[in-house]
Amino acid sequence: RALRLAGGRSRCEGRVELEQEGTWGTVCDDGWDMPDADVVCRQLRCGRAVRAPGNATFGRGHGPILRDEVGCQGHERDLWECPAELEHDCSHKEDAGVVCSEHQEWRLSGGRDGCAGRVEVFFRGTWSTVCNSTWYDTEATVLCRALGCGDVLQRPAFAHTLPGKMTYMCGILQPSLAQCHWTFNKSAPCYQSWAAGVICNGTAS
């Protein structure tokens, strides 16, 4: 009954893939909608669904197409509980995907290229800034490397002008900031802080 998301930018976004008898397959987007995506997001502990894209938005999968015309109500514990057709007339260009609320992605804005600037995080459907109260070389290095921008050169400060504030504390070098300890919109760690920035030593390709 394993389930995963593939082809996205975090474990909480991507093409829906199910495992059946040791083989991974995909879900056809016929009838694919938000209640179906909600069940997937909850099953993966990724919050709730923000979008339920079809048409192989996250690339075409491989293997069998295991479900078609999925009809979740939205309260099911996992996708296998939802009614679905086992026979299908689909191809992998119709693979279903989800974007969940706990998906995070990052960008650097206002710098010379995508490897320098103010740190902005897309989370729960909106872009927010990151507090520099716990923004040290470890956190900045995690982001530079995750963006393919090398290592950190500087950590400039900026003003907060976006709706939310995120705080990251990594401790050790993680593959992604989402795997560090993070808090969203808690006032204490952000009190009187500036928005975090970073200049990485690489350039955006």
C-alpha positions as CSV (number, residue, x, y, z in Angstrom):
1,R,0.0,0.0,0.0
2,A,3.0,2.2,-0.4
3,L,2.5,5.7,-1.9
4,R,4.9,8.3,-3.0
5,L,5.2,11.5,-5.0
6,A,7.8,11.7,-7.8
7,G,9.2,14.4,-10.1
8,G,8.4,17.3,-7.7
9,R,10.7,19.7,-5.8
10,S,9.9,18.2,-2.4
11,R,8.4,15.0,-1.0
12,C,5.0,16.9,-0.8
13,E,4.6,17.6,-4.5
14,G,4.7,15.4,-7.6
15,R,3.3,12.6,-9.7
16,V,1.2,10.1,-7.6
17,E,2.8,6.7,-7.6
18,L,1.4,3.6,-5.9
19,E,3.1,0.2,-5.2
20,Q,1.3,-3.0,-6.0
21,E,2.9,-6.4,-5.6
22,G,6.4,-4.8,-5.7
23,T,5.8,-2.7,-8.8
24,W,5.4,1.0,-8.8
25,G,2.7,2.5,-11.1
26,T,0.7,5.7,-11.6
27,V,-2.8,7.0,-11.5
28,C,-4.8,8.3,-14.5
29,D,-6.1,11.9,-14.2
30,D,-9.6,11.0,-15.4
31,G,-11.9,12.2,-12.6
32,W,-8.8,13.3,-10.5
33,D,-9.8,16.2,-8.2
34,M,-9.1,17.9,-4.9
35,P,-10.7,15.3,-2.6
36,D,-8.5,12.6,-4.2
37,A,-5.4,14.8,-3.8
38,D,-6.4,15.6,-0.2
39,V,-6.3,11.9,0.7
40,V,-2.8,11.6,-0.9
41,C,-1.5,14.6,1.0
42,R,-2.9,13.4,4.3
43,Q,-1.6,9.9,3.8
44,L,1.9,11.4,3.3
45,R,1.6,13.7,6.2
46,C,1.9,16.7,3.8
47,G,-1.1,18.7,5.0
48,R,-3.9,19.3,2.6
49,A,-4.1,19.6,-1.2
50,V,-3.4,22.9,-2.7
51,R,-3.7,21.7,-6.4
52,A,-4.5,18.5,-8.2
53,P,-2.9,18.8,-11.6
54,G,-3.2,16.2,-14.3
55,N,-1.7,15.9,-17.8
56,A,1.6,14.5,-16.4
57,T,2.5,18.0,-15.0
58,F,5.4,16.3,-13.1
59,G,6.6,14.2,-16.0
60,R,5.4,10.9,-17.4
61,G,5.7,7.9,-15.1
62,H,6.6,4.3,-15.9
63,G,5.1,1.0,-15.2
64,P,1.4,0.1,-15.0
65,I,-1.4,2.6,-14.6
66,L,-3.0,1.2,-11.4
67,R,-6.0,3.4,-10.9
68,D,-8.5,5.3,-13.1
69,E,-11.6,7.4,-12.3
70,V,-10.5,7.7,-8.6
71,G,-13.5,8.8,-6.6
72,C,-12.4,9.7,-3.1
73,Q,-14.8,11.6,-0.8
74,G,-11.8,13.2,0.9
75,H,-12.1,11.5,4.4
76,E,-10.5,8.2,3.4
77,R,-7.3,7.2,5.3
78,D,-5.4,6.1,2.1
79,L,-5.9,6.1,-1.6
80,W,-6.5,2.4,-1.8
81,E,-9.8,2.9,0.1
82,C,-11.2,5.1,-2.6
83,P,-13.4,3.6,-5.3
84,A,-11.6,3.4,-8.7
85,E,-11.7,1.7,-12.0
86,L,-9.0,-1.0,-12.5
87,E,-9.4,-1.0,-16.2
88,H,-8.3,2.1,-18.0
89,D,-8.0,3.7,-21.4
90,C,-5.1,6.1,-20.3
91,S,-1.5,6.6,-21.2
92,H,1.3,8.1,-19.0
93,K,0.6,11.6,-20.6
94,E,-2.5,11.6,-18.3
95,D,-0.6,10.8,-15.0
96,A,-2.1,12.5,-12.0
97,G,-0.2,14.8,-9.6
98,V,-0.6,16.7,-6.4
99,V,0.8,19.8,-4.7
100,C,0.3,19.6,-0.9
101,S,0.2,22.5,1.6
102,E,3.4,21.4,3.3
103,H,5.4,21.6,0.1
104,Q,8.1,24.1,0.3
105,E,10.2,25.7,-2.5
106,W,12.7,28.5,-2.4
107,R,14.0,31.4,-4.5
108,L,16.4,34.2,-4.1
109,S,15.1,37.5,-5.3
110,G,16.6,40.9,-6.0
111,G,20.1,39.7,-6.6
112,R,22.3,39.6,-9.7
113,D,20.9,36.2,-10.6
114,G,19.0,33.2,-9.0
115,C,22.0,32.5,-6.7
116,A,21.9,35.8,-4.8
117,G,19.3,37.8,-3.0
118,R,16.6,37.8,-0.4
119,V,15.5,34.3,0.6
120,E,11.8,33.6,-0.2
121,V,9.9,30.5,0.6
122,F,6.7,29.2,-1.1
123,F,4.6,27.5,1.6
124,R,0.9,26.9,2.1
125,G,0.1,28.7,-1.1
126,T,2.0,31.9,-0.7
127,W,5.5,33.4,-0.9
128,S,7.0,34.5,2.5
129,T,10.3,35.8,3.8
130,V,12.8,34.0,6.2
131,C,13.9,35.5,9.5
132,N,17.6,36.0,9.9
133,S,17.5,35.5,13.7
134,T,18.6,31.8,13.2
135,W,20.1,32.3,9.6
136,Y,23.7,31.2,9.9
137,D,26.3,29.7,7.6
138,T,24.8,26.2,8.0
139,E,21.3,27.2,6.9
140,A,22.6,29.4,4.1
141,T,24.9,26.6,2.8
142,V,21.9,24.1,2.8
143,L,20.0,26.5,0.6
144,C,22.9,27.4,-1.8
145,R,23.6,23.7,-2.4
146,A,19.9,22.8,-2.8
147,L,19.6,25.6,-5.4
148,G,22.7,24.3,-7.2
149,C,24.5,27.5,-6.4
150,G,27.6,26.2,-4.6
151,D,28.4,27.5,-1.1
152,V,27.7,30.6,0.9
153,L,29.7,33.8,0.4
154,Q,27.7,36.4,2.4
155,R,24.4,36.6,4.3
156,P,23.0,40.1,3.7
157,A,19.9,41.3,5.5
158,F,16.7,42.7,3.8
159,A,13.3,44.1,4.9
160,H,10.3,41.8,5.4
161,T,7.7,42.8,2.8
162,L,5.8,39.5,2.2
163,P,2.9,38.2,4.3
164,G,4.5,35.3,6.2
165,K,7.7,34.7,8.1
166,M,9.6,31.4,8.3
167,T,12.4,30.4,10.6
168,Y,14.9,27.6,9.9
169,M,17.4,25.9,12.3
170,C,19.5,23.2,10.7
171,G,22.2,22.2,13.2
172,I,23.8,20.0,10.6
173,L,24.0,20.1,6.8
174,Q,20.7,18.7,5.5
175,P,19.8,18.0,1.8
176,S,17.0,20.6,2.1
177,L,15.7,23.3,4.4
178,A,12.5,21.4,4.7
179,Q,14.4,18.7,6.6
180,C,15.7,21.2,9.2
181,H,13.7,22.4,12.2
182,W,11.3,25.1,10.9
183,T,8.5,27.2,12.3
184,F,6.1,29.4,10.3
185,N,4.5,32.6,11.5
186,K,5.6,32.3,15.2
187,S,6.4,35.8,16.4
188,A,9.0,35.1,19.1
189,P,12.0,33.9,16.9
190,C,11.2,36.7,14.3
191,Y,10.9,39.5,16.8
192,Q,12.9,42.5,15.5
193,S,14.6,40.3,12.9
194,W,15.4,41.2,9.3
195,A,14.7,39.1,6.3
196,A,17.4,36.6,5.5
197,G,19.5,36.9,2.4
198,V,22.3,34.9,0.9
199,I,25.0,35.4,-1.8
200,C,26.2,32.0,-3.0
201,N,29.6,31.6,-4.7
202,G,28.0,29.9,-7.8
203,T,25.9,31.3,-10.5
204,A,22.5,30.4,-11.8
205,S,22.8,28.1,-14.8
